[in-house]
Amino acid sequence: MSPLLQTFANGSAFGYRSPSAAAGGAFESIATATGNGSSATITFSSIPSTYQHLQIRFIGKSTDSATNTQYNYRLRFNSDTGTNYARHMLNGDGSVAQATGNASVDSIGPGYTPIPNSGASLTNMMGVGIIDIHDYASATKNKTARVFTGTDLNRTTAPTGQVILHSGVWINTNAITSIDLQLTTGSWTTSSSFALYGIKGA
């Protein structure tokens, strides 16, 4: 395998490495969760402070029955719903690309994140994402996060799917002990799954 292909295979081209590729067991599983079809929120709580960074990997969609729609979700820390976050977003769908930024907002992650619903033409389509949260246990830093999400809906009419890269900050120096991922419409389906990892190394 060429060096370039090897780079993409282990994920380092995107700034992260898969748990299996991380040297010395740097990734450790903390918790997993699945949607129950009736709650819009997935919560990881009582997160230990023994790691350097956190990563969440997920695949999911909404139960909402509208057709040809994609939905946002909110990423929040320590149940903080105040306007204590800021975010930037780059996204594209193959024909249109855009960049946006917002200050004093109530969450990181949306703006627009493709989580396809269970409408007739999108029943078997899922959204996927990776969330990196840096220095989450620090008592002296505001908390930064990077969110990389995407969906391909295998169609030529809108919505066709998108790839989206977010950066965000929680303007708070408290250690993160809980994380919420909340859909804006519908509930997480039972096919939605989430995994939280702790990262030991720098």
C-alpha positions in Angstrom: 0.0 0.0 0.0 1.3 3.4 -0.9 2.1 5.9 1.9 -0.9 8.1 0.8 -3.3 5.2 0.9 -1.9 4.1 4.2 -2.5 7.6 5.5 -6.2 7.5 4.6 -6.6 3.9 5.8 -5.6 4.7 9.3 -7.5 8.0 9.4 -4.5 10.3 10.1 -5.3 12.4 7.0 -8.3 13.7 8.9 -6.5 14.3 12.1 -7.7 11.2 13.9 -6.7 7.5 14.1 -9.0 4.6 14.6 -8.9 2.7 17.9 -7.3 -0.3 16.2 -4.6 1.9 14.5 -3.7 3.9 17.6 -0.4 2.9 19.0 -0.1 1.5 22.5 -3.9 1.3 23.1 -4.3 5.1 23.2 -8.1 4.8 22.6 -10.2 3.2 25.4 -13.9 2.5 25.2 -15.8 4.5 27.9 -19.4 3.8 27.0 -21.8 3.0 24.2 -25.5 3.9 23.7 -28.3 3.2 21.2 -31.4 5.1 20.3 -34.7 3.8 21.7 -37.1 5.3 19.1 -38.8 7.6 21.7 -36.1 10.0 22.9 -34.4 12.8 21.0 -31.4 12.8 23.3 -28.4 10.5 23.8 -26.5 11.4 27.0 -23.1 10.2 28.1 -22.8 11.1 31.8 -20.3 10.6 34.7 -17.4 10.8 32.2 -14.1 10.1 34.0 -11.4 12.8 34.0 -8.6 10.3 33.4 -8.0 10.9 29.7 -6.5 13.7 27.6 -9.2 14.0 25.0 -12.6 12.4 24.0 -14.0 11.0 20.8 -17.5 10.0 19.9 -18.3 7.9 16.8 -21.9 7.5 15.7 -24.4 6.4 13.1 -27.9 7.6 13.3 -31.1 9.0 12.0 -34.4 10.5 13.2 -37.8 8.8 13.6 -39.6 11.8 12.0 -41.8 10.6 9.1 -41.5 13.6 6.8 -40.1 12.6 3.4 -36.9 13.9 1.7 -35.7 15.8 4.8 -32.5 15.8 6.9 -32.2 17.0 10.4 -29.9 18.8 12.8 -28.7 17.7 16.2 -27.3 19.7 19.1 -24.0 18.9 20.9 -24.0 20.3 24.4 -21.8 19.8 27.5 -22.8 19.5 31.2 -26.5 20.1 30.3 -25.7 23.7 29.5 -28.5 25.1 27.2 -27.4 28.7 27.5 -25.9 30.8 24.7 -22.4 29.8 25.8 -21.1 28.3 22.6 -19.7 29.5 19.3 -19.3 27.5 16.0 -18.1 27.5 12.4 -19.2 25.2 9.7 -18.0 24.1 6.2 -20.4 22.0 4.1 -21.0 20.8 0.6 -23.3 18.5 -1.3 -21.4 18.1 -4.6 -22.8 21.2 -6.2 -23.0 23.9 -3.5 -20.4 24.7 -0.8 -20.8 27.2 2.0 -19.2 28.4 5.2 -21.0 29.9 8.2 -20.2 31.0 11.7 -22.2 31.8 14.8 -21.4 33.3 18.1 -23.4 33.2 21.3 -25.4 30.1 20.3 -26.9 27.3 22.5 -24.9 24.4 21.1 -22.1 23.1 18.9 -22.7 20.9 15.9 -25.8 22.0 14.1 -26.2 24.8 11.7 -26.8 21.8 9.6 -25.9 18.2 10.1 -27.2 15.4 7.9 -29.1 12.8 9.8 -31.6 11.4 7.3 -35.1 10.6 8.6 -37.2 7.5 8.1 -39.3 9.1 5.3 -40.2 6.8 2.4 -37.2 7.4 0.2 -34.7 7.6 3.0 -35.7 4.7 5.2 -32.4 2.8 4.9 -30.1 5.8 4.8 -28.0 6.8 7.9 -25.9 9.7 8.9 -22.4 9.2 10.4 -20.1 11.3 12.4 -16.9 11.6 14.4 -16.7 14.2 17.3 -13.3 15.1 18.8 -13.4 17.0 22.2 -10.0 18.3 23.2 -8.7 18.8 26.8 -12.1 18.1 28.1 -11.0 17.7 31.7 -9.0 21.0 31.9 -10.0 23.4 34.6 -8.3 26.4 32.8 -9.4 26.2 29.2 -12.6 26.8 27.3 -13.5 23.5 25.5 -13.1 23.0 21.8 -14.6 20.4 19.6 -14.4 19.3 16.0 -17.3 17.5 14.3 -17.0 15.6 11.0 -20.3 14.3 9.6 -21.7 13.0 6.3 -24.5 11.3 4.5 -24.8 10.0 0.9 -28.5 9.5 0.0 -27.8 7.9 -3.4 -30.1 10.3 -5.3 -29.9 13.2 -7.7 -32.7 15.4 -6.4 -32.4 17.4 -3.2 -31.4 16.4 -0.6 -28.6 14.4 -2.0 -26.5 14.2 1.2 -23.7 16.4 2.5 -20.3 16.3 4.1 -19.8 18.8 6.9 -16.9 19.9 9.1 -17.7 21.9 12.2 -15.4 23.6 14.8 -16.9 24.8 18.1 -16.1 26.1 21.5 -17.9 25.9 24.8 -17.0 29.0 26.7 -16.6 27.4 30.1 -13.5 26.2 31.9 -15.3 23.5 33.9 -14.3 19.9 33.1 -16.8 18.1 30.9 -18.6 15.4 32.8 -21.6 14.8 30.5 -22.4 15.1 26.8 -25.8 15.4 25.1 -26.5 14.8 21.4 -30.1 16.1 20.9 -32.1 15.9 17.6 -34.1 19.0 16.8 -36.9 16.9 15.2 -38.0 13.4 16.0 -36.2 10.8 18.1 -33.1 8.7 17.6 -34.1 5.4 15.9 -33.2 2.0 17.4 -30.7 1.6 14.6 -28.8 4.6 15.9 -25.6 3.8 17.8 -23.0 5.8 19.6 -19.6 5.0 21.1 -17.5 7.3 23.5 -13.8 6.8 23.6 -11.1 8.2 25.9 -7.8 9.1 24.3 -4.7 8.8 26.6 -2.0 10.4 24.5 -1.5 13.9 23.3 
